[in-house]
Amino acid sequence: MISSIRTWMFNKSLREHQNYKQTNEYSGVNICSSVCILSDGSNPQSKSATEKYKTKLESLNKTVEILYFIDEKSDTDIGYSRLAIKWNGVPKHEVIDHILSKQYDLLIFLNPIMEDHLRYLAILCNAKFKIGPDFKENSSIFDLMIDIKDYSDTDSLIKNIDKQLRQLST
């Protein structure tokens, strides 16, 4: 029973906060100027790969914001942790409110797993184009999904995403 109430509350919150129009106003990857990256902040290799990718995108005159999820119950300065996730799976933190209040051209999802709070953010992030791993059960979230063997290998995921983005922009 608690599980069904939790799911109902999660979906209710999702509907209440889904305040943007889902349109297909794709402007092309080359024109993309603002990028939001949702990434794993618990894994040092993942964090390092994400920071390198941010630097690369910024060198191409892109504005990049990263939202890290730290998989522990502690305060963090670089994103949000399990402390920010309410009992119904909805994340609540000032950095999340900041990300969800902005509009982006591109959302890049680099987390190796899809939990409710991450799904919530991916759905509500106001981005014209969303790209992420091929999570079969969440295929409606992303406009482009990348299928690789190991989603925890952030370097490989970024290389595949970058390759697909280059192909789309030609």
C-alpha positions in Angstrom: 0.0 0.0 0.0 2.8 2.4 0.9 4.4 1.7 -2.5 1.2 2.6 -4.4 0.8 5.8 -2.4 4.5 6.7 -3.0 4.0 6.2 -6.7 0.8 8.2 -6.8 2.5 11.1 -4.9 5.5 11.0 -7.2 3.4 11.1 -10.3 1.2 13.9 -8.8 4.3 16.0 -8.1 5.6 15.3 -11.6 2.3 16.5 -13.2 2.2 19.6 -11.0 5.7 20.7 -11.9 5.6 19.9 -15.6 5.1 23.5 -16.6 6.7 23.6 -20.0 5.4 22.8 -23.5 6.7 19.7 -25.1 7.4 21.0 -28.6 9.8 19.8 -31.3 11.5 23.1 -31.8 14.9 21.5 -32.5 17.4 24.0 -33.6 20.3 21.7 -34.4 23.2 20.7 -32.3 25.6 23.3 -33.9 23.3 26.1 -32.7 23.1 24.6 -29.2 24.4 27.2 -26.7 23.2 26.0 -23.3 23.8 22.5 -21.9 22.7 20.8 -18.7 24.5 17.7 -17.6 23.1 15.3 -15.0 26.0 13.2 -13.7 27.2 10.8 -11.0 29.2 12.8 -8.4 29.9 9.7 -6.3 32.3 8.1 -8.7 35.7 10.1 -9.0 36.3 8.8 -12.6 32.8 9.8 -13.7 33.2 13.2 -12.1 36.6 13.7 -13.7 35.2 12.7 -17.2 32.3 15.0 -16.8 34.5 18.0 -15.8 36.7 17.3 -18.9 33.7 17.2 -21.1 32.4 20.4 -19.6 35.7 22.1 -20.4 35.6 20.8 -23.9 32.0 22.1 -24.4 32.9 25.5 -22.9 35.8 25.8 -25.3 33.2 25.6 -28.1 31.4 28.6 -26.5 28.7 26.5 -24.8 27.3 27.5 -21.5 27.4 24.3 -19.3 25.8 23.5 -16.0 26.4 20.2 -14.2 24.1 18.7 -11.6 25.8 16.0 -9.7 24.0 13.3 -7.7 26.0 12.1 -4.7 24.8 8.6 -3.6 25.1 9.1 0.1 23.3 10.9 2.9 25.4 13.9 3.4 25.5 17.6 2.5 27.4 18.5 -0.6 28.4 21.7 -2.4 28.5 20.3 -5.9 25.0 18.9 -6.3 22.5 17.1 -4.2 22.5 13.9 -2.2 20.1 11.3 -0.8 19.2 13.9 2.0 17.4 16.0 -0.7 15.1 13.1 -1.8 11.7 13.1 -0.1 10.0 9.9 0.9 8.0 9.8 -2.4 11.1 10.0 -4.6 10.9 13.7 -5.5 14.1 15.6 -5.1 14.0 19.0 -3.3 17.1 21.2 -3.2 17.9 24.8 -4.2 20.4 23.6 -6.8 17.6 21.4 -8.3 15.2 24.4 -8.3 17.8 26.5 -10.1 18.3 23.8 -12.8 14.6 23.3 -13.3 13.9 27.0 -13.6 16.2 27.5 -16.6 15.8 26.6 -20.2 18.5 24.6 -22.0 19.2 23.6 -25.6 20.6 20.2 -24.6 20.3 17.8 -21.7 23.0 15.2 -21.4 22.2 12.4 -18.9 25.4 10.7 -17.7 24.2 8.7 -14.7 24.7 4.9 -15.0 21.3 4.2 -13.4 17.8 5.6 -13.5 16.2 6.1 -10.2 12.9 8.0 -9.6 14.6 11.2 -8.5 16.8 11.2 -11.7 13.8 10.3 -13.9 12.0 13.3 -12.3 14.8 15.6 -13.1 15.3 14.3 -16.7 11.6 14.7 -17.4 11.2 18.2 -15.9 14.5 19.6 -17.2 13.4 22.2 -19.8 15.6 21.2 -22.6 14.9 21.2 -26.4 16.8 18.0 -26.9 17.6 15.2 -24.4 20.2 12.5 -24.8 21.1 9.7 -22.4 21.7 6.0 -21.9 19.3 3.4 -23.4 17.1 2.7 -20.4 14.4 0.7 -22.1 11.8 1.3 -19.5 12.3 5.1 -19.8 12.6 5.5 -23.6 10.0 8.3 -23.7 12.3 10.6 -21.7 15.1 11.0 -24.2 15.1 12.1 -27.8 18.3 10.1 -28.5 19.4 7.1 -26.5 23.0 5.6 -26.5 23.4 1.9 -26.1 26.7 0.7 -24.7 27.8 -2.3 -22.6 28.7 -0.5 -19.4 26.8 2.8 -18.5 29.1 3.3 -15.5 32.0 3.9 -18.0 31.4 7.6 -18.3 34.3 8.2 -20.7 32.9 5.7 -23.1 29.3 7.1 -22.7 30.6 10.6 -23.4 32.6 9.5 -26.5 29.4 7.8 -27.9 27.3 10.8 -27.1 29.8 13.2 -28.7 30.0 11.0 -31.8 26.2 11.0 -32.1 26.0 14.7 -31.6 28.6 15.3 -34.3 26.7 13.0 -36.7 23.4 14.9 -36.0 25.1 18.3 -36.6 26.4 17.4 -40.1 
